[in-house]
Amino acid sequence: MLKKLIPNMQIKSIYEIDFKHLKEQGILLIICDLDNTLVEWRSMDIPEKLSVWIKELKHLGFKVCIVSNNNIERVGKFAQGLDVLWFAKAGKPLTRTFHLAIKQAGVKPEQTVVIGDQIFTDILGGNCLGARTILVTPISKREFLGTRVMRKAEKLVIAYLRKKGKL
């Protein structure tokens, strides 16, 4: 079970990811979490930097999808503003919605990378799917109450993984 919590990569921000390298490795679909991965939790604005980032991914030939546990209205607003595929109320870490995303994108799990800020939802779900996973540092400390509770357990897991040289 612990293996499923280990991301393939850990970085500070989505803007640090070398997507040309991922493309060379056969990645075709980028699945991103929304809150505290792409934008701050509860933010309703799409930053210009994010719009440019999404356009660059598309220019490189990637399909992009937002998979979020948040509500349809919030996720839909962002995804439509960015013109990307999206799924809300995903139930992460369950893989059902991830499977829907890869099916709609016409790719395989091994051609997919899941990017998110939470080990117990994004990374666990992506690893269970069989995708590559990238853990990013949360954009903001402001979070949903349930997420704040899970962060305490996440900190313990991260400390353990670092101690064991797995992160």
Residue pairs with C-beta under 8 A, 6 or more apart in sequence:
2 157
2 161
3 127
4 123
4 124
4 127
4 128
5 119
5 120
5 123
5 124
5 127
5 157
5 161
6 123
6 127
6 161
6 166
6 167
7 119
7 123
7 127
7 133
7 134
7 135
7 167
8 132
8 133
8 134
9 17
9 132
9 133
9 134
9 135
10 134
10 135
10 136
10 167
11 17
11 134
11 135
11 136
11 137
12 136
12 137
13 136
13 137
13 139
14 32
14 37
14 38
14 53
14 115
14 136
15 49
15 53
17 115
17 134
19 30
19 56
19 57
19 60
19 62
20 60
22 113
22 132
23 60
23 61
23 62
25 132
26 110
26 111
27 62
27 111
27 112
27 113
27 132
28 61
28 62
28 63
28 105
28 107
28 111
28 112
29 62
29 63
29 64
29 65
29 101
29 102
29 105
29 107
29 111
29 112
29 113
30 57
30 62
30 63
30 64
30 65
30 112
30 113
30 115
31 65
31 66
31 67
31 98
31 101
31 112
31 113
31 114
31 115
31 126
31 131
32 38
32 64
32 65
32 66
32 67
32 114
32 115
32 116
33 66
33 67
33 68
33 92
33 115
33 116
33 117
33 118
33 121
33 122
34 66
34 68
34 70
34 74
34 75
34 78
35 41
35 42
35 68
35 70
35 117
35 143
35 144
36 117
36 138
36 139
36 140
36 143
36 147
37 115
37 116
37 117
37 122
37 136
37 138
37 139
38 50
38 66
38 78
39 45
39 46
39 47
39 50
39 78
39 139
40 139
40 140
40 142
41 140
41 142
41 143
41 144
41 147
42 142
44 74
44 77
46 78
46 81
46 82
50 82
51 81
51 82
54 64
54 82
54 83
54 84
57 64
58 64
63 85
63 105
63 107
64 82
64 84
64 85
65 84
65 85
65 86
65 87
65 101
65 104
65 105
66 75
66 78
66 79
66 82
66 84
66 85
66 86
66 87
67 86
67 87
67 90
67 92
67 97
67 98
67 101
67 114
68 74
68 75
68 86
68 87
68 88
68 90
69 88
69 89
69 90
69 91
69 92
69 121
70 88
70 89
71 88
71 89
72 88
72 89
74 88
75 86
75 87
75 88
76 86
76 88
78 86
79 85
79 86
80 86
85 101
85 104
85 105
87 97
87 100
87 101
90 97
90 98
91 97
92 98
92 121
92 122
92 124
92 125
93 120
93 121
93 122
93 124
93 125
93 128
94 125
95 125
95 128
95 129
98 109
98 112
98 114
98 125
98 126
98 129
98 131
99 129
101 112
102 108
102 109
102 111
102 112
102 129
102 131
105 112
109 129
109 130
109 131
110 130
110 131
110 132
112 126
112 129
112 131
112 132
113 126
113 131
113 132
113 133
113 134
114 122
114 123
114 125
114 126
114 129
114 131
114 132
114 133
114 134
115 122
115 133
115 134
115 136
116 122
116 123
116 126
116 133
116 134
116 135
116 136
117 135
117 136
117 137
117 138
117 139
118 147
118 150
118 154
119 135
119 154
119 157
119 158
120 150
120 153
120 154
121 150
122 133
122 135
123 133
123 135
126 132
126 133
127 133
143 151
158 167
161 167
